[in-house]
Amino acid sequence: MGKIFLFIFVTLIPALIVACGGEATPTSGGIPSYQPSDANVPALHKTWQWERRVVLDSGQEERISDPTKYTLTFNPDGTYQFQADCNQGSGTYVADEKGAIHLQPGPVTLAECGPGSRYQDMMNMMQAVQDYRLEDNGAVLLMVWPAGGPEDYYR
């Protein structure tokens, strides 16, 4: 399963981002390299801790037991870093003031963190998310999945 996830994460996501309006330049290996075209949304530029997930179709709310293990940092230069329990990684992103966001993965560790870990849920969010909203005067970052998927809240 890990190899399939890595294949999808590394090969299909860049194609989706390019199709959604990102910029790609060919690399020597023939795989497009994503270049962030606009990541300057100052309200995003900080480290966010994942606090909860709301599953929209059921209304179920799932709290994250230790938000300090699940962080997402957006930098002004269009890069991001994350900690997902025992895994970490980085990549590039583009975001606009209207709420669109696209994350392009870079290097990622893929360790099995153990029972109760939500690392795979966070990694899936970074693949799927297309929109964000800032709530509570910018204190809460809401990552919105497409097609009625869950909503992830960061503070």
N, C-alpha and C positions, 0 to 999 in steps of 0.2 A: 504494500500500500504506500509506503514512504517513497518508493521510486516513482510510482504513478503520480503522487502529489507533487513531487519535485519536477517531473516532466511537465505537468500542467502549469505549475507555478512559473517555470522558466521559459516555456515555449508558447503557450497559448495566451497568457496574460499580455505580453507585449503586442501581439496581434490585435487583441481587443482594444488596447489603449490607442493604438494607431488608428483603428477604425473609428474610435470615438473622438478623434481630432488631435491626438498627440503628434509630436514630431518624431520621426525615426530616421536614423542614418544607418546605412549598411556597415557591417563590420567585416573583418577579414574572413570570418567563418560563415558569412551570408545571413546571419541572424540580425534583425534590426536592433539597434541600440537606442533606447528611449532617452530623449533630452528634454528636461522640464522647460516649458516655454513661459510659464508664469506661476510662481509659487509664493508670490508676495502678498499674503493675507496675514498681516501682523497679528491679528487676534489668535491665530493658530500657533504662533511661534513660541511654544513652551512644551513642557513635559506633562502629558495627561495620564491619569491613572484610570483604568477600566473599573467601573463600579458595579454596573449591572447590565443585564440584557432583558429587553421586553419582547416577548414573542407575540406579534400583533394578532395573528389569527386566533390564539387562545387567550390572550391577555395575561399569560403567565409571566411573572417577573422572576428572574434568576439573579441573585446577588453574587458578586465575586467575593470569596472569603478573604482574600488578601490582595487588595488592589495594588499594593507596592510591587507585586510580582508581575504585573501586567501593565507596562507603560508604553507610551507612544510619544515620541518627541519629533516635532516638526521644526525644521531649521529654515531661516530666511533664504538660504541658497538653493532651496528645492530638494534637499535631502531629508531623510527621516531615519530614525533608529527606533528599535523596539526591543522590549524584553517581554517574552511570553513564557512565564514560569522559568524553566531551566534552559530555554532557548532564547537566542537573540539574533538580531539581524539588522539590515539597513537597506535603503533603496532611495529612489527619487520619487517625487510627487509633483503634481500640478493641482492647484486649487484656484477657484475664483470667488469673488465676493458674493456671487449669486448662490453659492452652495454646492457647486460641482467639485468633485475631487476624484483623482485617479492616482493610485499608488503603483509604482513599478518596483518589483522586488529586486534586491541585490543579493549579496551573500547572506545565507540563513543557516543556522544550525538546526538540525532535525533530530534531537535527542528525544527519547521517550521519557517523559517527566514523572510518570507514576500515576497511581490511582487518584482521581479527583482533580487532576490537572485540567485547566481550561486552555492550554496552549494551542491545541488544534482548533478550538473555536475562534480564538483570536486570529490565528493564521488564516482561517477561512474568511473572516471578516475583511481582512486586508485584501484578499483576492476579490471579494464580491462588492464591497462598498462603492457607491457611485456618487453619493451626496452626503453633505454634512449640514448641521444647523448648530448655531451657538445659542444657548439659552441662559437664563439667569444672568443677564448683562455680561455674557461672555465667560462665565465661570463654568459652564457645562458644555461639553462638546458631544453632540449626538451624531453618531455615524449611522447612516440610513442605508440599508440593503435595498436592492431592487425588488420589484414584484411582490410587495407585501411581506418581505422577509423580516427578520428581527431588527430591532433598533438597539445599538450599543451606546451606553452612556459613560462618558469619561469626565473626570473633574481634575 
